[in-house]
Protein backbone atom coordinates (compact mmCIF):
# COMPACT_ATOMS: atom_id res chain seq x y z
CA UNK A 1 0.00 0.00 0.00
CA UNK A 2 1.32 3.42 -0.94
CA UNK A 3 1.29 5.74 2.06
CA UNK A 4 1.42 9.54 2.10
CA UNK A 5 4.82 11.04 2.82
CA UNK A 6 4.83 13.61 5.60
CA UNK A 7 6.18 16.99 4.52
CA UNK A 8 8.39 19.45 6.42
CA UNK A 9 6.40 21.05 9.21
CA UNK A 10 4.66 17.85 10.30
CA UNK A 11 5.40 17.47 14.06
CA UNK A 12 6.24 13.74 13.69
CA UNK A 13 9.39 14.72 11.75
CA UNK A 14 10.74 16.58 14.79
CA UNK A 15 10.12 13.89 17.43
CA UNK A 16 12.74 11.32 18.36
CA UNK A 17 11.76 7.78 17.38
CA UNK A 18 11.67 4.79 19.73
CA UNK A 19 13.10 1.31 19.27
CA UNK A 20 10.49 -1.36 18.63
CA UNK A 21 10.20 -4.85 20.09
CA UNK A 22 10.81 -7.97 18.03
CA UNK A 23 7.08 -8.68 18.30
CA UNK A 24 6.04 -5.40 16.64
CA UNK A 25 2.73 -6.15 14.87
CA UNK A 26 2.70 -6.47 11.06
CA UNK A 27 6.37 -5.50 10.69
CA UNK A 28 6.80 -7.34 7.35
CA UNK A 29 3.70 -5.57 5.98
CA UNK A 30 5.00 -2.20 7.21
CA UNK A 31 8.36 -2.77 5.49
CA UNK A 32 6.62 -3.80 2.25
CA UNK A 33 4.43 -0.66 2.38
CA UNK A 34 7.48 1.52 3.05
CA UNK A 35 9.36 0.03 0.08
CA UNK A 36 6.33 0.50 -2.17
CA UNK A 37 5.85 4.11 -0.99
CA UNK A 38 9.54 4.91 -1.49
CA UNK A 39 9.62 3.38 -4.97
CA UNK A 40 6.47 5.28 -6.01
CA UNK A 41 8.20 8.52 -4.94
CA UNK A 42 11.50 7.57 -6.68
CA UNK A 43 13.46 7.68 -3.43
CA UNK A 44 16.40 5.57 -2.28
CA UNK A 45 15.54 5.69 1.43
CA UNK A 46 12.54 6.21 3.68
CA UNK A 47 12.31 6.46 7.46
CA UNK A 48 9.18 5.63 9.47
CA UNK A 49 8.67 9.24 10.69
CA UNK A 50 8.22 10.20 7.03
CA UNK A 51 5.04 8.10 6.99
CA UNK A 52 3.90 9.34 10.39
CA UNK A 53 5.36 6.67 12.71
CA UNK A 54 7.85 7.55 15.45
CA UNK A 55 9.58 4.17 15.40
CA UNK A 56 13.15 3.27 14.43
CA UNK A 57 12.50 1.63 11.05
CA UNK A 58 14.17 2.56 7.74
CA UNK A 59 14.16 1.08 4.24
CA UNK A 60 16.94 1.66 1.70
CA UNK A 61 17.03 0.56 -1.95
CA UNK A 62 20.26 1.36 -3.80
CA UNK A 63 19.66 -1.09 -6.65
CA UNK A 64 18.42 1.84 -8.75
CA UNK A 65 21.99 3.21 -8.67
CA UNK A 66 23.62 -0.08 -9.69
CA UNK A 67 24.37 1.09 -13.23
CA UNK A 68 26.78 3.69 -11.81
CA UNK A 69 27.58 1.76 -8.61
CA UNK A 70 27.69 -1.99 -9.43
CA UNK A 71 28.37 -2.80 -5.76
CA UNK A 72 24.74 -1.87 -4.99
CA UNK A 73 23.21 -4.35 -7.45
CA UNK A 74 20.30 -5.99 -5.62
CA UNK A 75 20.77 -3.85 -2.47
CA UNK A 76 17.33 -3.50 -0.90
CA UNK A 77 17.20 -3.69 2.91
CA UNK A 78 15.10 -2.85 5.90
CA UNK A 79 16.78 -1.61 9.09
CA UNK A 80 15.07 -2.13 12.43
CA UNK A 81 16.24 -0.14 15.49
CA UNK A 82 19.29 1.24 13.68
CA UNK A 83 21.80 3.31 15.60
CA UNK A 84 25.03 4.97 14.54
CA UNK A 85 27.58 4.00 17.20
CA UNK A 86 30.54 5.94 15.85
CA UNK A 87 31.45 8.36 13.08
CA UNK A 88 34.88 8.01 11.47
CA UNK A 89 35.67 11.69 10.91
CA UNK A 90 38.94 10.88 9.08
CA UNK A 91 37.32 11.49 5.69
CA UNK A 92 34.28 13.60 4.93
CA UNK A 93 32.54 14.33 1.67
CA UNK A 94 30.21 17.11 0.63
CA UNK A 95 27.42 15.99 -1.71
CA UNK A 96 24.02 17.33 -2.68
CA UNK A 97 21.13 15.74 -0.81
CA UNK A 98 17.40 15.92 -1.24
CA UNK A 99 14.56 14.47 0.80
CA UNK A 100 11.07 13.19 0.03
CA UNK A 101 9.84 15.29 2.99
CA UNK A 102 11.44 18.42 1.51
CA UNK A 103 10.32 18.38 -2.15
CA UNK A 104 12.15 20.84 -4.37
CA UNK A 105 15.05 21.44 -1.98
CA UNK A 106 18.58 20.15 -2.55
CA UNK A 107 21.64 21.29 -0.65
CA UNK A 108 25.24 20.17 -0.20
CA UNK A 109 25.75 18.33 3.08
CA UNK A 110 29.13 17.31 4.50
CA UNK A 111 29.15 13.91 6.17
CA UNK A 112 31.74 11.32 7.24
CA UNK A 113 32.31 8.67 4.57
CA UNK A 114 32.47 5.82 7.13
CA UNK A 115 30.24 4.97 10.10
CA UNK A 116 29.80 2.18 12.65
CA UNK A 117 26.18 0.99 12.82
CA UNK A 118 24.11 -1.52 14.76
CA UNK A 119 20.68 -2.68 13.60
CA UNK A 120 18.36 -5.62 13.10
CA UNK A 121 17.59 -6.76 9.56
CA UNK A 122 14.11 -7.71 8.30
CA UNK A 123 14.53 -11.19 9.80
CA UNK A 124 15.50 -9.60 13.15
CA UNK A 125 19.12 -10.76 12.92
CA UNK A 126 21.57 -8.46 14.71
CA UNK A 127 24.25 -6.59 12.75
CA UNK A 128 27.22 -4.61 14.03
CA UNK A 129 29.32 -3.29 11.16
CA UNK A 130 31.31 -0.47 9.62
CA UNK A 131 29.71 0.97 6.49
CA UNK A 132 31.30 3.32 3.99
CA UNK A 133 30.68 5.20 0.78
CA UNK A 134 27.31 6.20 -0.55
CA UNK A 135 25.47 3.70 1.66
CA UNK A 136 26.98 5.40 4.74
CA UNK A 137 25.63 8.74 3.49
CA UNK A 138 22.12 7.37 2.88
CA UNK A 139 22.13 5.68 6.30
CA UNK A 140 23.17 8.93 8.00
CA UNK A 141 20.43 10.84 6.15
CA UNK A 142 17.71 8.31 6.99
CA UNK A 143 18.86 7.59 10.56
CA UNK A 144 18.86 11.37 11.18
CA UNK A 145 15.08 11.25 10.66
CA UNK A 146 14.88 8.81 13.59
CA UNK A 147 16.69 11.34 15.77
CA UNK A 148 14.31 14.19 14.77
CA UNK A 149 16.84 15.74 12.36
CA UNK A 150 16.66 16.63 8.68
CA UNK A 151 19.46 17.35 6.23
CA UNK A 152 18.67 21.08 6.35
CA UNK A 153 19.84 21.00 9.99
CA UNK A 154 23.32 20.18 8.68
CA UNK A 155 23.72 23.11 6.30
CA UNK A 156 25.21 26.50 7.12
CA UNK A 157 23.03 29.27 8.59
CA UNK A 158 23.62 31.26 5.38
CA UNK A 159 22.37 28.41 3.15
CA UNK A 160 19.38 27.92 5.46
CA UNK A 161 18.57 31.63 5.15
CA UNK A 162 18.74 31.32 1.36
CA UNK A 163 16.12 28.53 1.32
CA UNK A 164 13.87 30.14 3.94
CA UNK A 165 11.17 31.04 1.39
CA UNK A 166 11.11 27.46 0.08
CA UNK A 167 10.71 26.11 3.63
CA UNK A 168 7.92 28.61 4.29
CA UNK A 169 6.14 27.45 1.11
CA UNK A 170 6.35 23.84 2.32
CA UNK A 171 4.88 24.86 5.69
CA UNK A 172 2.00 26.53 3.85
CA UNK A 173 1.38 23.50 1.61
CA UNK A 174 2.61 25.31 -1.50
CA UNK A 175 4.65 22.69 -3.37
CA UNK A 176 4.32 20.17 -6.14
CA UNK A 177 5.48 16.60 -6.27
CA UNK A 178 4.44 13.42 -8.04
CA UNK A 179 3.73 11.33 -4.93
CA UNK A 180 1.10 11.31 -2.18
CA UNK A 181 1.91 13.66 0.68
CA UNK A 182 0.56 14.90 3.98
CA UNK A 183 1.32 18.62 4.28
CA UNK A 184 1.70 20.50 7.55
CA UNK A 185 -1.25 22.71 6.60
CA UNK A 186 -3.83 22.54 3.87
Secondary structure, DSSP 8 states (H G I E B T S, - for coil): ----EE-TT-GGGGS--B---TT-TTHHHHHHHHHHHHHHTT-SEEEGGGGT--BSEEEEE-GGGTTT-GGGTT-EEEEEEEEEEEEEEEEEEEEEEE-TTSTT-EEEEEEEEEEEEEEE-TT--EEEEEEETHHHHHHHHHHHHHTT--GGGGS-HHHHHHTHHHHHHHHTT----SS-EE-S--
